[in-house]
Amino acid sequence: MDLLEGYKTIAVRDDRFGNNVISYNPTTKDFMLCVNGKIAGPFDEKELTGLRENINDVLHMRKNFLYIEEYAPNGDRKE
């Protein structure tokens, strides 16, 4: 089964930052992101909003990143 089956493209940005696509599945009401051919998702609207806020936080750090040792890259809390 194709990962993007049922998804319809709703936004495309192809600029100097690369090709970014957002697709929506009206049946499942989920969103799929594709950044330069790298697919992420599906996300519901609440998750997409949280992702946007987290990305904005990271961009405002301007590469002055704080490393959070209590969490693994998949979001699991370390013991």
Steps between C-alpha positions, in 0.01 A plus 500: 500500500630843404572718805343801327190321371191714558700819562442808287755780471379823661822708516828505310798725560788458256760763573863542604430294812388203291174336413249475784157343459204463736234246409166426665294183516131599520399149610736471799530879552879466526783707353820372339814711463768452236823700521731446202366147454510410872152404616379559857160421642217450510412777745163620621432874518594524869835326438567724200438808715739370767762426234471855364548649846798275571662589165452871576669450839798334331531768231498774766798333672714603200725196536552562873348161576445366849545124515226333700657189649177375661342408163601267220467620138174301463344695791529228764599623844826346621520343844 
